[in-house]
Amino acid sequence: MTLPARRLQISEAVEWNGRMWLVGIGFDRSGRAAEAFAKGTKAGGQIDALADDCCIVLSKLLQRGECMQDIVASLFAIGAGTGRAEPSLLAEIARIAARVEREEAAAIAEAYRCAELRP
């Protein structure tokens, strides 16, 4: 999949594990989530590096055609048997991406179409 050079993105702040994160979801022309970004409030730590790696892997999966809903279902199925009180950072990013894609896909696709019609 080739993404547009300039992509629409929706960002939102989320708290995970006692820290605030800014999660950004980038979209392809059809309105599907195609990339993810996450930045914590404390830059440079191991958790930030892990977040970057998670987002790269998630983005690659999406760009190869994996369905966001399937990824979320798999991540939450894995976490269900672990006794964790909250989802992993990757699962939280994926859940946000799936929700935003579900709620905004049509509007994103329409915005791309409108941008292509401009002179």
PASEBA-1860 file (N, C-alpha, C; in nm, 3 decimals):
! residues 119
1> MTLPARRL> 0.085/-0.117/0.000/0.000/0.000/0.000/0.089/0.124/0.000 ~ 0.057/0.217/-0.087/0.128/0.343/-0.091/0.039/0.450/-0.030 ~ 0.088/0.513/0.073/0.011/0.618/0.140/0.034/0.751/0.071 ~ -0.065/0.840/0.076/-0.044/0.975/0.020/0.072/1.043/0.093 ~ 0.144/1.130/0.023/0.256/1.201/0.086/0.208/1.286/0.203 ~ 0.091/1.345/0.188/0.029/1.421/0.297/-0.095/1.345/0.339 ~ -0.098/1.301/0.466/-0.207/1.217/0.514/-0.288/1.287/0.621 ~ -0.416/1.255/0.623/-0.501/1.304/0.730/-0.474/1.221/0.855
9> QISEAVEW> -0.475/1.288/0.969/-0.446/1.222/1.095/-0.538/1.278/1.202 ~ -0.582/1.192/1.290/-0.659/1.234/1.407/-0.577/1.196/1.529 ~ -0.565/1.291/1.622/-0.487/1.268/1.744/-0.578/1.284/1.866 ~ -0.547/1.208/1.969/-0.617/1.227/2.095/-0.525/1.189/2.210 ~ -0.550/1.254/2.323/-0.473/1.227/2.444/-0.540/1.112/2.520 ~ -0.458/1.024/2.574/-0.508/0.911/2.650/-0.415/0.886/2.768 ~ -0.472/0.843/2.879/-0.389/0.806/2.994/-0.369/0.655/2.991 ~ -0.245/0.614/3.004/-0.213/0.472/3.012/-0.104/0.453/3.116
17> NGRMWLVG> -0.127/0.366/3.210/-0.029/0.331/3.312/0.019/0.455/3.389 ~ -0.074/0.547/3.417/-0.042/0.664/3.496/0.028/0.776/3.420 ~ 0.042/0.762/3.288/0.107/0.866/3.207/0.015/0.907/3.094 ~ 0.029/1.031/3.053/-0.047/1.080/2.939/0.029/1.050/2.810 ~ -0.044/1.011/2.708/0.011/0.981/2.577/-0.070/1.054/2.472 ~ -0.003/1.100/2.369/-0.071/1.155/2.253/-0.065/1.049/2.144 ~ -0.182/0.997/2.107/-0.192/0.891/2.007/-0.245/0.953/1.878 ~ -0.175/0.930/1.769/-0.217/0.979/1.638/-0.243/0.862/1.545
25> IGFDRSGR> -0.352/0.871/1.470/-0.387/0.768/1.374/-0.393/0.833/1.236 ~ -0.312/0.783/1.143/-0.311/0.833/1.006/-0.395/0.743/0.917 ~ -0.454/0.801/0.813/-0.551/0.729/0.730/-0.509/0.725/0.584 ~ -0.551/0.617/0.516/-0.534/0.612/0.371/-0.653/0.681/0.306 ~ -0.656/0.684/0.174/-0.762/0.756/0.103/-0.901/0.697/0.121 ~ -0.909/0.570/0.157/-1.040/0.507/0.176/-1.096/0.530/0.316 ~ -1.016/0.590/0.403/-1.060/0.614/0.540/-1.019/0.506/0.638 ~ -0.939/0.410/0.592/-0.889/0.305/0.681/-0.768/0.355/0.758
33> AAEAFAKG> -0.759/0.316/0.884/-0.639/0.346/0.962/-0.521/0.278/0.895 ~ -0.411/0.352/0.876/-0.296/0.296/0.805/-0.165/0.318/0.879 ~ -0.169/0.398/0.985/-0.047/0.418/1.064/-0.085/0.470/1.201 ~ 0.003/0.447/1.296/-0.021/0.489/1.433/0.106/0.550/1.490 ~ 0.085/0.647/1.578/0.195/0.714/1.647/0.157/0.730/1.793 ~ 0.254/0.728/1.882/0.227/0.752/2.024/0.348/0.820/2.085 ~ 0.323/0.928/2.154/0.429/1.001/2.223/0.388/1.023/2.367 ~ 0.476/0.985/2.457/0.450/1.004/2.600/0.499/1.140/2.646
41> TKAGGQID> 0.465/1.172/2.769/0.506/1.302/2.824/0.651/1.302/2.870 ~ 0.709/1.186/2.886/0.850/1.174/2.924/0.926/1.114/2.807 ~ 0.991/1.196/2.730/1.062/1.147/2.612/1.194/1.082/2.650 ~ 1.234/0.985/2.569/1.368/0.928/2.582/1.379/0.802/2.665 ~ 1.274/0.757/2.729/1.284/0.638/2.811/1.260/0.511/2.732 ~ 1.276/0.398/2.799/1.256/0.268/2.736/1.111/0.249/2.690 ~ 1.016/0.299/2.771/0.876/0.283/2.734/0.844/0.361/2.608 ~ 0.910/0.476/2.588/0.889/0.553/2.466/0.944/0.479/2.344
49> ALADDCCI> 1.059/0.416/2.362/1.116/0.336/2.253/1.026/0.218/2.220 ~ 0.971/0.155/2.323/0.878/0.043/2.302/0.752/0.092/2.230 ~ 0.700/0.208/2.268/0.582/0.264/2.202/0.612/0.290/2.054 ~ 0.728/0.346/2.025/0.765/0.369/1.884/0.769/0.237/1.807 ~ 0.832/0.136/1.865/0.840/0.005/1.800/0.701/-0.055/1.778 ~ 0.615/-0.047/1.878/0.478/-0.099/1.867/0.404/-0.031/1.753 ~ 0.419/0.100/1.744/0.349/0.175/1.640/0.401/0.142/1.501 ~ 0.531/0.118/1.490/0.587/0.078/1.361/0.530/-0.057/1.318
57> VLSKLLQR> 0.527/-0.153/1.408/0.474/-0.286/1.375/0.325/-0.277/1.342 ~ 0.248/-0.204/1.422/0.106/-0.187/1.395/0.084/-0.122/1.259 ~ 0.160/-0.018/1.229/0.147/0.051/1.100/0.179/-0.043/0.984 ~ 0.284/-0.122/0.997/0.321/-0.218/0.891/0.210/-0.321/0.869 ~ 0.150/-0.370/0.979/0.039/-0.464/0.966/-0.078/-0.402/0.890 ~ -0.112/-0.279/0.926/-0.223/-0.210/0.860/-0.194/-0.186/0.713 ~ -0.071/-0.149/0.682/-0.034/-0.121/0.543/-0.026/-0.247/0.459 ~ -0.020/-0.362/0.523/-0.020/-0.489/0.451/-0.160/-0.549/0.443
65> GECMQDIV> -0.260/-0.473/0.489/-0.398/-0.515/0.472/-0.466/-0.580/0.590 ~ -0.398/-0.589/0.704/-0.463/-0.647/0.822/-0.578/-0.557/0.866 ~ -0.683/-0.616/0.916/-0.802/-0.544/0.961/-0.782/-0.497/1.105 ~ -0.809/-0.370/1.128/-0.791/-0.311/1.261/-0.873/-0.385/1.366 ~ -0.997/-0.421/1.334/-1.082/-0.492/1.430/-1.024/-0.628/1.467 ~ -0.964/-0.697/1.370/-0.902/-0.827/1.396/-0.781/-0.812/1.488 ~ -0.702/-0.709/1.465/-0.585/-0.684/1.550/-0.629/-0.658/1.694 ~ -0.730/-0.574/1.711/-0.780/-0.544/1.846/-0.832/-0.671/1.913
73> ASLFAIGA> -0.910/-0.749/1.841/-0.964/-0.873/1.898/-0.851/-0.966/1.943 ~ -0.747/-0.977/1.863/-0.633/-1.063/1.899/-0.560/-1.010/2.021 ~ -0.536/-0.880/2.026/-0.463/-0.822/2.139/-0.540/-0.837/2.270 ~ -0.670/-0.816/2.265/-0.748/-0.828/2.388/-0.770/-0.973/2.426 ~ -0.770/-1.065/2.331/-0.779/-1.207/2.363/-0.653/-1.253/2.434 ~ -0.537/-1.203/2.389/-0.410/-1.238/2.453/-0.409/-1.187/2.597 ~ -0.450/-1.063/2.617/-0.448/-1.003/2.750/-0.550/-1.061/2.845 ~ -0.657/-1.121/2.793/-0.765/-1.170/2.878/-0.718/-1.278/2.974
81> GTGRAEPS> -0.627/-1.363/2.932/-0.584/-1.472/3.017/-0.465/-1.441/3.107 ~ -0.417/-1.317/3.104/-0.297/-1.284/3.179/-0.324/-1.230/3.317 ~ -0.448/-1.189/3.344/-0.479/-1.130/3.473/-0.439/-0.983/3.483 ~ -0.396/-0.923/3.371/-0.359/-0.781/3.372/-0.483/-0.698/3.403 ~ -0.464/-0.594/3.482/-0.575/-0.505/3.517/-0.612/-0.413/3.402 ~ -0.518/-0.382/3.316/-0.545/-0.293/3.204/-0.473/-0.344/3.080 ~ -0.518/-0.300/2.962/-0.455/-0.347/2.839/-0.313/-0.295/2.823 ~ -0.237/-0.362/2.739/-0.102/-0.315/2.706/-0.113/-0.183/2.630
89> LLAEIARI> -0.002/-0.112/2.619/-0.001/0.013/2.543/-0.038/-0.013/2.397 ~ 0.014/-0.120/2.339/-0.019/-0.154/2.201/-0.168/-0.181/2.186 ~ -0.227/-0.255/2.279/-0.371/-0.283/2.272/-0.451/-0.155/2.284 ~ -0.409/-0.064/2.369/-0.480/0.064/2.385/-0.471/0.148/2.257 ~ -0.353/0.154/2.196/-0.336/0.228/2.070/-0.424/0.166/1.962 ~ -0.426/0.034/1.954/-0.507/-0.035/1.853/-0.656/-0.012/1.877 ~ -0.697/-0.011/2.002/-0.839/0.014/2.033/-0.879/0.154/1.989 ~ -0.794/0.252/2.015/-0.821/0.390/1.971/-0.830/0.395/1.819
97> AARVEREE> -0.735/0.331/1.752/-0.734/0.331/1.604/-0.861/0.268/1.550 ~ -0.905/0.157/1.608/-1.026/0.090/1.560/-1.149/0.178/1.581 ~ -1.158/0.242/1.696/-1.273/0.329/1.723/-1.276/0.449/1.630 ~ -1.161/0.514/1.612/-1.155/0.631/1.525/-1.185/0.592/1.381 ~ -1.131/0.478/1.337/-1.158/0.431/1.202/-1.308/0.405/1.184 ~ -1.370/0.339/1.280/-1.513/0.308/1.273/-1.597/0.436/1.269 ~ -1.562/0.534/1.351/-1.641/0.656/1.361/-1.614/0.757/1.251 ~ -1.493/0.759/1.196/-1.454/0.868/1.106/-1.418/0.826/0.964
105> AAAIAEAY> -1.424/0.698/0.930/-1.379/0.651/0.799/-1.448/0.723/0.683 ~ -1.579/0.736/0.690/-1.652/0.800/0.580/-1.612/0.946/0.565 ~ -1.599/1.016/0.678/-1.560/1.157/0.672/-1.418/1.174/0.620 ~ -1.328/1.086/0.658/-1.189/1.092/0.611/-1.185/1.069/0.460 ~ -1.254/0.965/0.413/-1.257/0.936/0.269/-1.315/1.054/0.192 ~ -1.421/1.115/0.243/-1.481/1.231/0.177/-1.385/1.349/0.176 ~ -1.311/1.370/0.283/-1.213/1.480/0.288/-1.105/1.460/0.182 ~ -1.058/1.337/0.164/-0.959/1.310/0.059/-1.019/1.339/-0.079
113> RCAELRP> -1.144/1.295/-0.103/-1.208/1.320/-0.232/-1.221/1.470/-0.257 ~ -1.261/1.545/-0.157/-1.275/1.692/-0.173/-1.140/1.756/-0.203 ~ -1.037/1.710/-0.136/-0.903/1.767/-0.158/-0.855/1.740/-0.301 ~ -0.891/1.624/-0.356/-0.850/1.592/-0.494/-0.925/1.674/-0.597 ~ -1.042/1.724/-0.564/-1.123/1.803/-0.658/-1.081/1.949/-0.664 ~ -1.004/1.993/-0.564/-0.963/2.134/-0.563/-0.872/2.164/-0.681 ~ -0.890/2.285/-0.738/-0.804/2.323/-0.853/-0.661/2.348/-0.812
END
